[in-house]
Amino acid sequence: DLRCLVGVGPRDAELMLIGEAPGRREIQPDVRRPFAGPAGQYLDKILENIGLDRDEIYITNVICCKPPHNDDPTPSQISACKPFLDAQITTVKPKKIMALGGIALKALTGRSGIAKHRGKLFTLTYDNIPPIEVTASFHPAYVRRSPGYYPVLFTDLLRFKGGNLKNIETHYQPIEAMTTFKTMIRELLASPEVSFDIETERLDPWTGAKIICIGLSNKPGRAWCIPLEQPWGLWSEKELADIYRLLEAVLSNPRTRVIAFFSLFDLKWLWTRNILARCDV
């Protein structure tokens, strides 16, 4: 598709996010902005949760046009669009850039392997502008499909924003077996404080949409992510019912202070699954 799309955001933004390529939604004439589809909505919620205003960030992609069939950008496409990407970077002069996904990491640093290089610090240099700090994390579209990586992207974006996590030991665990889930439940039931957040397919719980995952934490740097109503059927019907029953035990525990990122939204969704949670904050 030859309808080119460049970035949007303040021309003096200190932070820049760079994805891979526009999708079908982004190039529509009434939209015309990067990260406007499902992955963008997923990213927006994370940004909201960490207190970062999307309107304060410059957001763009490695290539300007949607690849055919939403394929990964080819080396020749990346090379053809490199001058446009460089022009955006040197015009905005951000202090920090986060590459979202392996394509953006490769285009900016020459490195391959997002799992190997996420969280590392690189430096991008151009003539006549100060050096730019570059980090990388998983693309929101990938995290949306693999919600166990939600805490990783969340923490990477929080560090990118400037959250001081240097002195916090981090332990984030995706839960994909009932044994580890029940071990987590025992720890949470004994915790004086538990925070949680859910990710959903849509905003309205009465449309048949699914709950993608729930994240829980009982102290800074320690969190679990549980995939829930996934299309690949991680849990049997009985296991999912047990998971919801045990989550209710944690989130209604009178001895625990329960905290939600967006309590009205999360509680409404949980109630549709007969989880009678409460929220103190």
N, C-alpha and C positions, 0 to 999 in steps of 0.2 A: 504494500500500500504506500503510495507516494505522498500521502498527506503528512508532511513533516510536522513534528511537534518538539519545540524546545521547552526549556524549563520555565517554572513560575516561582515567584517569591521576590523578596526585597533585593534590590540591586546592591545593597550594602550588608547583606546577611552575613553573620559570623559563622553560621553553620550551613552546610550543604549536604544533602542526601542524593546519592546517585544510584539509580537502578539500572535495569538492563535495556528495556525497550518499551515503547507504548503498546498497549493492548487494544482490543476492539473498542472498549468503552472509552478509552482516553482520547481517541482520534475523532470521536463523534463531534459534529459541528457545534452542538450545544454544550459540549464539555470542554474539550481542548485543554487538558491539564494532566500532567503525569500522576500516576497513582490515584486514579479516580474509580477504578474497578474494585472487585472484592478484596484484592490484596491491599489496595490503598485504604479501604475502609478499615481493614484489620490494623494497618499501620496507624491510622488516625486514632484508634482507640488506645493503642499503646502510648502514643505521644500524649494523649489526654491524661492517661494514668500516671505518667511521669511528670506532668505539669509543663509540657513543652508545647507552645502554640505553633501549629503548622504554618500559620501566616508569618512567623518570624524566621522560617527556614526557606532556603532556596532548594527546590527539588527538581531534578532533571534525570535523564537517562543517558546511557552510553551511546545509543543510536537514536536518531530522530524519527524514524519511520517504523511502522509495525511490520515485522517480518511476516512473510507468507505463512499461513497456518499456525501462527504464533510459535514458530520454531525459534531455537536459540539463535542470536545474531551470529553471523559468520565472520571470520577474520576480515574478509574484504568489506563487509558492511561496517564493521567497527572502524577499520582504517578510513573508509570514506567519510564517516561522521566525526572522526577525531578532531578535525579543525573546529567544528561547531562546539564540541565539548570543551576544548581548550579555550575557545573564545568566551564561553560562559564562565569558566573558572577564573580567567584573568580579568574579566569585567567585574565580577562580584567580589573577588579577592577574599574568599572566606578564610577564617582562621583554622577551621577544621572541616574535613570531609569524611563522611561514612559511605563506604562502598557497600551496597546491599546486593549480596550474591556473588557467585564466582566470576561471572562475566565482568562485572564492574571492578572487582578486585584485580583481575588480569589486565583490564584496560588501563587502570591507574598505576599499578605497581609492577606489572609483569609477572606476578606470582600466580601460581595455580594451586587450588585446594583451599576452599573456604573454611573447612573444618580445621585444617592445619594452621591457617593464618588469622582466623577471626580473633579479635581482641588485641592483636599485635599492633605496634605503632610504626608507621612508615612516614616518610617525608616526601612531599611533592614539590618540585622547584620549577619556577619559570623566571625568565628575565624580568626585572623591574618590579617584581612584587615579592613580599616576604614569603619564606617557606611555609608550606601548608601541612598541617598534621593530618595524616590519613589513617583511618582504622576501617575495619570491615566486619560485617556480620552476615548472618543468613538472610536471604530474601524473604520478605513477609509472605509471599505466595508459598514458599517452601514450608515456612513455619505454620501457616494455615493448614497445610496438608499433614504436617508432622508436629502436632501441638506439644509434644514433649520438649521441643526446642523453644517454646515460648519464654521460659525464664531466662534463657541465654540471650535472646534478642532483646528482651526487656532490660536486662542488666547492661548489655552493650550500649543500648540507646541512652540509658541513664548515665553511664560513664561519658558517653559522647556529649550529653547535655552539660556535664560538669558535676555530676553527683560524686561525692567523696566516698568511694568504696574501698580505698586503699588498705584500710585497717580492718576490713571485714573479711573473715574467711568465708568463702562461698561454697555451698554444697547444694546443687540443684539436681533432682532426680526425677526422670520420667517413670511413671508407674505403669507397668505392662503385665503384671502378674498379681493374682489375688494374695499370694503370700506376702509380697512386699507392700501391697495395699493395706493389709491388716496390721502389719508392723507399723506403718505410718499412722494408722488410726489409733493404735495403742499409745503412741507418743503424743498425738494431738489431744487425746482425751485427758492426758496428764499435764497438758500445757495450760498456763494461766491466761494465755492470749493466743488467738488464732486469727489470721487474716485470710481472705479468699477473694477470688475474682473468677468469673466465668467468661468464656468466649462462645458466641453463638453464630449461627448462619445468618440470622436476620434479627431485626430489632423487636419484632412482634412475636411473642411466644405462641400465639393462637393461629398461626399460619401453617402448622405442621413442620416448622423449621426445627433443626436439631441443636442440641448443646454440644459444641465441639469438644470442649475440655473444661476442667476446673483446676485452678492453681491454688495451693494452700501453703501458708508459711506460719511458723510459730516463733521465729526470731530473725533478726537481720542476717541475710546471707544463707538462710536455710529454707528451701522450698521444694515442693513436689508438684508435678503436673500430671493429671490423670486424664487421658483421652476417654471420652464417654461414648456418645452416639455416633460412632464412626462407621462409614460404609463398608470397611473391610471386616467388620464384625470381630473386633478384638475380644469382646466379652459375650458370653451367652446371655440369654434373656434372664436366667436365674442369677448369674453373676452381677449383671447390671442392677437388678433389683436389690441384691445384697449391698452393692456399692452405695446406692441411694439411701438405703436404710442406715448404713454406718455413717455416711456423710451427715444425715440428719442428727444422729447421736452427737457428733462433734459440734455441728453448727447450732444446736439447741441446748448444749451443755450449760447448765446454770452456773457452773464453777469456772467457766471460761469467758473471757471478754472477747466478743466476736467483732471483727472489723471487716468492712467491705469497701472496695474501691468506689462502687456505684450501687449503693444498697437497694434503692427502689427498683432498679433494673434487674439486679441479680436475684433479689428475693421474689420478684414476680415470676421469673423463669423457674426458680426452684419450686415455688408453690405449684406450678403446673405439673411437676413431677412428684407431687405429694411429699415434698421435703419441707417440713415446717421449721425453717431456719429463723433465727432472730439475728438482729444486728444491734450492737451497742454504739458503734461509731460509723 
